Each structure stands twice: as structure tokens, then as C-alpha cells.
């Protein structure tokens, strides 16, 4: 019996270690790929400069070589790393060129200064100065150029029948936030008993990851007292039977992000009064709230596109839940996406979660 217990402990220890490593690779994959692409783009640049006539001014030679490296770097990052959607490709390229041009200018100033102080060649000082300025350039690219990468949330039910630990075993920490659906009998007559311990379990299993509480109730205020210490973001349905503005104010007072939810039967215009006051607009893409495995509604895709077009005017982010899969993700205009059955029932849940995270723009493997 003791041998079996020790063997089980070793098994879980290996599983936890593998999960942590998997998460680290997942979390920093953009940075790692960006570094590799950046290295090869500068390598291409220093190789090309050798073929440009030596009697040309150094700024002209380095500028031409930099242009080639810039195109190579953008193509690799846009196509394989950040998966930029095609409608946004030229806008992203403009931002990429602007930031990279600024970085290159600072690099050239550094190169000329270092060459005047040190007796070293262009390639060495170019790589050295690029390394010193890398953090600034990468931060700006993530904030402005490649900001459209998806934020994937795994759906967990705050109900007595949910098995949170099994979800964690399937995907580990390969998600960006935890999306908790709290469903009561006002919205789904046969809803299972609400169980806040499921949220507590989720917080223990995914420490440091934001928890979004989607209150699927026509009387959301009754669930808030026990939710304040468990949720980071709170979503309310637009068609509830209560005045939502006092609840939004209380969320603000408690430092919570807040969102408004559109669902089937709600007129999109009914959400307009809330738009200046929320952080998220979530579109529920299925017919029946509180049920997993439903098909994506074309109407919901259209509504998401409508609210996405107004996003910059009101300064909120789009969120989409329901019917999200590797096949439908490219249709959905939302940065924050939520899925459950499409991930958990897949042969490789981690791969599917990564596919959703990158928008499946260039995926070729079948889900």
C-alpha cells in the first residue's frame, strides 16, 4: 500500500512538472519565437550588407539591408507567430515598420557610437546594440502591432456537477483566463445547484490567472456577496430584471472589471447605454444559455462584428462564448474567446487551446 502511495505521488509530481513546463512554453512562446525571428532577420541583414557596394554610405547600405530584414521579420511574425488576420495585415505592417524603424534608428546611433569607441566590425556591434534595445522594441510590438492575439478562457461551471480537477488535468495552465459560468434556475429551470467551492477550486488550480464570473441569472445581485473575493471580472446579462448600473458601480468600487452580455432575443441597441461603462461586451453565441456543445449561431457572429466595430469608440474589449471551435474561430470578431467542449473533448486539448489562442488563421491540422 505504501509503495502504491509513493508511486502515485511520483506520478502526480511528474504530471505537475510537465504541466508547469508546458505552461511556461505556452505562455512565453510569442517571446521565444520573436527572439528567434529577430536573430535571423539581423543575420540576414548583416549578410546582405556584404553584397552592397562598400563605397556606398553606411546609412544607405544598412538601410537597404534593414528593409529586407524588416520584411522577413514581419512576414514570419505575422504569419507564424502572432497569426495576424488578413484584414489587419497592412495596419499591422505599418505599425511594425514604424516601431522597427525607431528601433533601427536607435540601433544605428548605438552602432556608430560603439564603432567609434571600439575596434570591432559592424556585425558584432549590430547584434550587441539590437540585444540591448530588444526589450523596448518587443514591448511596443506586443502593445501596438500584435495586440490582436486571442485571450483564451476555459469554461468551468460553478455547479455541484462540475469536475474542475478533470478540466485541469486536460489542459493544465494552457489558458489565459478561467471563465466560470454561474447558472441559476431563473435562466435555466433545471440548472444544477450553484456551488461556489468550484470557483475556489479553480483559483487553487490556476493561481495567478484571472477568473471571469459570468452570472447567468435574471437576479444577479443575490450572487454578488459571495462572489467578490472569488472573481476578477464579472459579467451581467443585459436583459436582467434588475437595474444593472448600481451593480456596475459596486464592481468599480471593489476594483473588478465588468462586462455586459448579449444573448439571443436581446436587441443589440439595448446594450448601448452600458457601453461607456464596461470593460467587456460578451456575445453568447448559442441558442440556450448554460448548455455546452451547441452550434454557433450566425446571428451571434453578426452581432459580434457589430459591437467590434464600435469597440474603439467606447474603449471596451470583445468577448465571445459558445460555439467556439477550431473551425469557427476565424469567423469570430473577439479578442477574448471562451470554449469548453471543443477543447475538452478533443484528442489533444492543449493543441486545440493553442489553436484557438492564435485564431487558427494558418492551421492545417484537423481538429
MOMOWO-V944981 format. One record per residue. N is the residue number from 1. RES is the residue in one letter. PHI is phi in whole degrees, -180 to 180 (none if undefined). Layout:
n=N res=RES phi=PHI
n=N res=RES phi=PHI
//
This chain:
n=1 res=X phi=none
n=2 res=X phi=-62
n=3 res=X phi=-61
n=4 res=X phi=-65
n=5 res=X phi=-64
n=6 res=X phi=-65
n=7 res=X phi=-63
n=8 res=X phi=-66
n=9 res=X phi=-63
n=10 res=X phi=-63
n=11 res=X phi=-61
n=12 res=X phi=-69
n=13 res=X phi=-64
n=14 res=X phi=-64
n=15 res=X phi=-64
n=16 res=X phi=-64
n=17 res=X phi=-63
n=18 res=X phi=-61
n=19 res=X phi=-65
n=20 res=X phi=-63
n=21 res=X phi=-64
n=22 res=X phi=-61
n=23 res=X phi=-66
n=24 res=X phi=-62
n=25 res=X phi=-63
n=26 res=X phi=-62
n=27 res=X phi=-68
n=28 res=X phi=-106
n=29 res=X phi=-65
n=30 res=X phi=-64
n=31 res=X phi=-63
n=32 res=X phi=-62
n=33 res=X phi=-66
n=34 res=X phi=-61
n=35 res=X phi=-64
n=36 res=X phi=-63
n=37 res=X phi=-62
n=38 res=X phi=-61
n=39 res=X phi=-61
n=40 res=X phi=-72
n=41 res=X phi=-69
n=42 res=X phi=-70
n=43 res=X phi=-61
n=44 res=X phi=-60
n=45 res=X phi=-62
n=46 res=X phi=-71
n=47 res=X phi=-75
n=48 res=X phi=-65
n=49 res=X phi=-64
n=50 res=X phi=-71
n=51 res=X phi=-97
n=52 res=X phi=-89
n=53 res=X phi=-46
n=54 res=X phi=-66
n=55 res=X phi=-84
n=56 res=X phi=-75
n=57 res=X phi=-58
n=58 res=X phi=-60
n=59 res=X phi=-67
n=60 res=X phi=-69
n=61 res=X phi=-60
n=62 res=X phi=-68
n=63 res=X phi=-66
n=64 res=X phi=-64
n=65 res=X phi=-65
n=66 res=X phi=-62
n=67 res=X phi=-60
n=68 res=X phi=-65
n=69 res=X phi=-65
n=70 res=X phi=-63
n=71 res=X phi=-62
n=72 res=X phi=-60
n=73 res=X phi=-64
n=74 res=X phi=-66
n=75 res=X phi=-59
n=76 res=X phi=-67
n=77 res=X phi=-70
n=78 res=X phi=-71
n=79 res=X phi=-88
n=80 res=X phi=-109
n=81 res=X phi=-99
n=82 res=X phi=-95
n=83 res=X phi=53
n=84 res=X phi=-67
n=85 res=X phi=-60
n=86 res=X phi=-57
n=87 res=X phi=-62
n=88 res=X phi=-104
n=89 res=X phi=-66
n=90 res=X phi=-73
n=91 res=X phi=-62
n=92 res=X phi=-64
n=93 res=X phi=-65
n=94 res=X phi=-61
n=95 res=X phi=-67
n=96 res=X phi=-63
n=97 res=X phi=-65
n=98 res=X phi=-63
n=99 res=X phi=-67
n=100 res=X phi=-66
n=101 res=X phi=-64
n=102 res=X phi=-63
n=103 res=X phi=-63
n=104 res=X phi=-64
n=105 res=X phi=-60
n=106 res=X phi=-64
n=107 res=X phi=-62
n=108 res=X phi=-66
n=109 res=X phi=-63
n=110 res=X phi=-67
n=111 res=X phi=-61
n=112 res=X phi=-64
n=113 res=X phi=-68
n=114 res=X phi=-68
n=115 res=X phi=-67
n=116 res=X phi=-76
n=117 res=X phi=-99
n=118 res=X phi=-120
n=119 res=X phi=-92
n=120 res=X phi=-132
n=121 res=X phi=-80
n=122 res=X phi=-58
n=123 res=X phi=-56
n=124 res=X phi=-67
n=125 res=X phi=-71
n=126 res=X phi=-65
n=127 res=X phi=-65
n=128 res=X phi=-64
n=129 res=X phi=-69
n=130 res=X phi=-62
n=131 res=X phi=-64
n=132 res=X phi=-68
n=133 res=X phi=-96
n=134 res=X phi=-61
n=135 res=X phi=-59
n=136 res=X phi=-64
n=137 res=X phi=-62
n=138 res=X phi=-64
n=139 res=X phi=-61
n=140 res=X phi=-67
n=141 res=X phi=-64
n=142 res=X phi=-67
n=143 res=X phi=-78
n=144 res=X phi=-118
n=145 res=X phi=-78
n=146 res=X phi=-113
n=147 res=X phi=-79
n=148 res=X phi=-87
n=149 res=X phi=-58
n=150 res=X phi=-74
n=151 res=X phi=-110
n=152 res=X phi=-94
n=153 res=X phi=-116
n=154 res=X phi=-87
n=155 res=X phi=-84
n=156 res=X phi=-131
n=157 res=X phi=-92
n=158 res=X phi=-87
n=159 res=X phi=-134
n=160 res=X phi=-65
n=161 res=X phi=-93
n=162 res=X phi=-74
n=163 res=X phi=-117
n=164 res=X phi=-64
n=165 res=X phi=-62
n=166 res=X phi=-66
n=167 res=X phi=-64
n=168 res=X phi=-62
n=169 res=X phi=-64
n=170 res=X phi=-78
n=171 res=X phi=-119
n=172 res=X phi=57
n=173 res=X phi=-100
n=174 res=X phi=-85
n=175 res=X phi=-154
n=176 res=X phi=-103
n=177 res=X phi=-153
n=178 res=X phi=-105
n=179 res=X phi=-104
n=180 res=X phi=-99
n=181 res=X phi=-94
n=182 res=X phi=-103
n=183 res=X phi=-114
n=184 res=X phi=-116
n=185 res=X phi=-71
n=186 res=X phi=-69
n=187 res=X phi=-105
n=188 res=X phi=-141
n=189 res=X phi=-53
n=190 res=X phi=-99
n=191 res=X phi=-62
n=192 res=X phi=-69
n=193 res=X phi=-60
n=194 res=X phi=-68
n=195 res=X phi=-134
n=196 res=X phi=-71
n=197 res=X phi=-64
n=198 res=X phi=-65
n=199 res=X phi=-71
n=200 res=X phi=-62
n=201 res=X phi=-64
n=202 res=X phi=-62
n=203 res=X phi=-66
n=204 res=X phi=-72
n=205 res=X phi=-77
n=206 res=X phi=-121
n=207 res=X phi=-65
n=208 res=X phi=84
n=209 res=X phi=-102
n=210 res=X phi=-58
n=211 res=X phi=-110
n=212 res=X phi=-102
n=213 res=X phi=-101
n=214 res=X phi=-96
n=215 res=X phi=-86
n=216 res=X phi=-94
n=217 res=X phi=-153
n=218 res=X phi=-82
n=219 res=X phi=-129
n=220 res=X phi=-66
n=221 res=X phi=-61
n=222 res=X phi=-71
n=223 res=X phi=-98
n=224 res=X phi=-71
n=225 res=X phi=-52
n=226 res=X phi=-87
n=227 res=X phi=-94
n=228 res=X phi=-58
n=229 res=X phi=-86
n=230 res=X phi=-111
n=231 res=X phi=-116
n=232 res=X phi=-99
n=233 res=X phi=-125
n=234 res=X phi=-131
n=235 res=X phi=-114
n=236 res=X phi=-118
n=237 res=X phi=-77
n=238 res=X phi=-70
n=239 res=X phi=-100
n=240 res=X phi=-78
n=241 res=X phi=-93
n=242 res=X phi=-120
n=243 res=X phi=-77
n=244 res=X phi=-80
n=245 res=X phi=-62
n=246 res=X phi=-63
n=247 res=X phi=-70
n=248 res=X phi=-64
n=249 res=X phi=-61
n=250 res=X phi=-65
n=251 res=X phi=-60
n=252 res=X phi=-62
n=253 res=X phi=-63
n=254 res=X phi=-95
n=255 res=X phi=75
n=256 res=X phi=-98
n=257 res=X phi=-77
n=258 res=X phi=-137
n=259 res=X phi=-141
n=260 res=X phi=-116
n=261 res=X phi=-115
n=262 res=X phi=-96
n=263 res=X phi=-138
n=264 res=X phi=-55
n=265 res=X phi=98
n=266 res=X phi=-94
n=267 res=X phi=-76
n=268 res=X phi=-51
n=269 res=X phi=-62
n=270 res=X phi=-67
n=271 res=X phi=-86
n=272 res=X phi=-55
n=273 res=X phi=-62
n=274 res=X phi=-89
n=275 res=X phi=-56
n=276 res=X phi=-72
n=277 res=X phi=-117
n=278 res=X phi=-121
n=279 res=X phi=-93
n=280 res=X phi=-134
n=281 res=X phi=-117
n=282 res=X phi=-107
n=283 res=X phi=-105
n=284 res=X phi=-90
n=285 res=X phi=-89
n=286 res=X phi=-126
n=287 res=X phi=-75
n=288 res=X phi=-115
n=289 res=X phi=-61
n=290 res=X phi=90
n=291 res=X phi=-124
n=292 res=X phi=-84
n=293 res=X phi=83
n=294 res=X phi=-84
n=295 res=X phi=-80
n=296 res=X phi=-71
n=297 res=X phi=-89
n=298 res=X phi=-56
n=299 res=X phi=-60
n=300 res=X phi=-67
n=301 res=X phi=-62
n=302 res=X phi=-66
n=303 res=X phi=-65
n=304 res=X phi=-61
n=305 res=X phi=-64
n=306 res=X phi=-63
n=307 res=X phi=-72
n=308 res=X phi=-66
n=309 res=X phi=-67
n=310 res=X phi=-97
n=311 res=X phi=-60
n=312 res=X phi=-69
n=313 res=X phi=-68
n=314 res=X phi=-106
n=315 res=X phi=64
n=316 res=X phi=-124
n=317 res=X phi=-110
n=318 res=X phi=-88
n=319 res=X phi=-132
n=320 res=X phi=-138
n=321 res=X phi=-135
n=322 res=X phi=108
n=323 res=X phi=76
n=324 res=X phi=-81
n=325 res=X phi=-153
n=326 res=X phi=-63
n=327 res=X phi=-83
n=328 res=X phi=-103
n=329 res=X phi=-60
n=330 res=X phi=-69
n=331 res=X phi=-84
n=332 res=X phi=-94
n=333 res=X phi=-94
n=334 res=X phi=-161
n=335 res=X phi=-77
n=336 res=X phi=-98
n=337 res=X phi=-126
n=338 res=X phi=-126
n=339 res=X phi=-147
n=340 res=X phi=-138
n=341 res=X phi=-62
n=342 res=X phi=-61
n=343 res=X phi=-91
n=344 res=X phi=-70
n=345 res=X phi=-94
n=346 res=X phi=-77
n=347 res=X phi=-65
n=348 res=X phi=-130
n=349 res=X phi=-59
n=350 res=X phi=-65
n=351 res=X phi=-62
n=352 res=X phi=-65
n=353 res=X phi=-62
n=354 res=X phi=-67
n=355 res=X phi=-63
n=356 res=X phi=-65
n=357 res=X phi=-62
n=358 res=X phi=-98
n=359 res=X phi=77
n=360 res=X phi=53
n=361 res=X phi=-66
n=362 res=X phi=-129
n=363 res=X phi=-73
n=364 res=X phi=-121
n=365 res=X phi=-79
n=366 res=X phi=-70
n=367 res=X phi=-68
//
